[in-house]
Amino acid sequence: MSNNPADQQYTTRIADLPGTEVVFGVGAEEKLPYLLKKNHVKSLLFVYSGDYVNELGIRQKVLDTAKELGISVIENGEVQVNPRLELVHTLIEQAREHDVDFVIAAGGGSAFDTGKAVALGKNYDGDVWDFYTHKRTEPEHQVLGVGTISTIPGTSSEVSFASVITNGHIKGGAAPIAIKPTFTIINPEYSRTAPYRYLAAATVDMIVHNLEKYFTPNAPLALVDQLEENVFRAEYDAAIRFAKNPESLQARTDLHWLSAYVNPQLRSADATGPRYSIHEGVIHAIEHALSGVYDIIHGEGNAAVLIALVRYEASRNPEKFAKLAVRVFGADPYLNTEEENALLLADKLEDLIVNHLHVPIRLSEQGVPNDDFEEVLDQIGGGIGYPLGHYTNLSREDVKALLKSAY
Amino acid sequence: MSNNPADQQYTTRIADLPGTEVVFGVGAEEKLPYLLKKNHVKSLLFVYSGDYVNELGIRQKVLDTAKELGISVIENGEVQVNPRLELVHTLIEQAREHDVDFVIAAGGGSAFDTGKAVALGKNYDGDVWDFYTHKRTEPEHQVLGVGTISTIPGTSSEVSFASVITNGHIKGGAAPIAIKPTFTIINPEYSRTAPYRYLAAATVDMIVHNLEKYFTPNAPLALVDQLEENVFRAEYDAAIRFAKNPESLQARTDLHWLSAYVNPQLRSADATGPRYSIHEGVIHAIEHALSGVYDIIHGEGNAAVLIALVRYEASRNPEKFAKLAVRVFGADPYLNTEEENALLLADKLEDLIVNHLHVPIRLSEQGVPNDDFEEVLDQIGGGIGYPLGHYTNLSREDVKALLKSAY
């Protein structure tokens, strides 16, 4: 090590990011036989959510391919939004009975969450829920391989090692490296028929994934903030193009590509330094508690919390919000105060989300029945705990005020 | 497909990008036992270039780990800059004798080129050179796995499926997906003792990899140009910080991270569309012929060709160069002509390369003995052929004039 003081402050930790084979493009599913052979699959669990996986021909493709290759299959199409531990338990039992050695999950984030949970739990002696309540982190047992077939862009869950499951009251998150998908198949035609409401919400989710990493203390690598700003700019433009013309293959291809390639790489930048921890996923932490209690749409909840957070922090902690407004939206750092520029960012985000994407940002419009948030606040407290965020530093009272302002 | 005309013009091809497990950070080599076990390695070929791999302790780490795990090893440390087919042939013979099933290459681009070539050739019936002369593209035989240990940032070869080999006269390039490394180990401390000249040249190489994709026709994804501009901005800043303080771990970590994560992801963006082909790697195509004939340092040759190309094209084809100058350097599109702005870009690049990085941009300073480029021009003609580039569209006479201007 040098005697350079910057170096001495600069500690990296070792980041191990296994690769996911990304097969991308119209017709990408034609690579499925190759991918199953390559992974020596003998006994497959196929999980998906909704009839659309059937209508898109994905189910038939998976079943036909398995038959061709002599792979046995069990399947389940009952995954729902905010996926359930109960279903995970059932599928783990079935996977054990059928000696499943690989999982394919098709659909959006919920199908991937479920598939990853089963892959994690199948060979685990205890209850897989342990990994979702931080009793266990990295597994010592053999985790099954997972392949994803993505029908909606946004979460990056198609390539990430995150899985979020609810037990009906509490949403738990697991992130062991071993559940990172072995491959993902992304055919941007698949999202053509997805309901607009889900596509728009997932687009907001993608932007929140990027921004909540930006609303954090100094980056370990000097260029990370800069890249995140510019990816935000690209996401902002792509979101507007998509909202204008949701049918456009090009617009949705941009979103799929950002979700599969760009956002996850930025997350890996954070993985090389101490900056990003679960405590910096502030918006997701609040939203997971919200949708754990009220079963609202994840991307919509994120939209509400994002706008409320920026406005709430504008007077307390404006720097990073103002910086984004100055760098991306050309806000004037001389004419305006930091607070004014942070509020300008909130206005810009609200304009994008409400006026362009038509996503509601009031919790009262999203299915939250009242503005008593005690159960939500308890869940955050019992989960990752307060204060929330090394940059934002939100107490329970802060989160309460923030949620009330979003109602 | 929709009836949207933009969609009908918009054809994607299926891009299959296998993952590379990236282990990144100071001490990353501690993951080597895990990586070798995971890949079921039994018989290893270890190739590297130069004593520094020994001095950094990498050789000992590889040999000790292999011993611990009962893996047999053959090793060769004779890889040189502009790596040779002759050595590849020798190593393929040895690999066959010892039933090698995995290759580890340590060092910079040349070691990786060599390791990939051996992995490609070991089970191939014919001469591996076939893949470097476009007689063969995707192999049908089993290609060995490759792991890389990177001691210098820049080429992205640590994670890419490119390999460039010279037979002493001609440099050939192979890019079958199967040689994409299974894993890479990147410890930014390793580059601390690398000679400044090579580090600076590799930094230019990284920037050229990014820019030559930008100097191309319209991107298939609307956001690709925008991301490339912003990555260029990050690379430009990182290069200046590195040049000011080559000892700084943070500056070199930024470069390693751009090389391993960011640049290759942008390349995968291009892989999703028809834009980027070997004909768009114009600067590399010219430089590979140059260093094939004259054995100059690849990154230095790239620096010379880059500056000469921008100046040469400024009057013929200024748009993309001017666009970069306007967007990144704030050049004025109203006050200046396109040509003036393209020339402004050349000045900015020259300032970065010559004044900050201290890389020579005259071929006469780089080891090219005279300005008769006929052999170089023949090689380009016999290789990918003229005209060069769908955007730049350079004839043999154009390349000749360009090279003479760089002498």
Interface residues (C-beta under 8 A of the other chain):
Chain A: M1 S2 N4 A6 D7 Y10 T12 R13 I14 A15 D16 L17 P18 G19 T20 E21 V22 V23 F24 G25 V26 G27 A28 E30 K31 P188 E189 R192 L221 A222 L223 Q226 L227 E229 N230 V231 R233 A234 D237 A238 R241 N245 E247 S248 L249 Q250 A251 T253 D254 W257 L258 Y261 V262 Q265 S268 A269 A271 T272
Chain B: M1 S2 N4 A6 D7 Y10 T12 R13 I14 A15 D16 L17 P18 G19 T20 E21 V22 V23 F24 G25 V26 G27 A28 E30 K31 P188 E189 R192 L221 A222 L223 Q226 L227 E229 N230 V231 R233 A234 D237 A238 R241 N245 E247 S248 L249 Q250 A251 T253 D254 W257 L258 Y261 V262 Q265 S268 A269 A271 T272
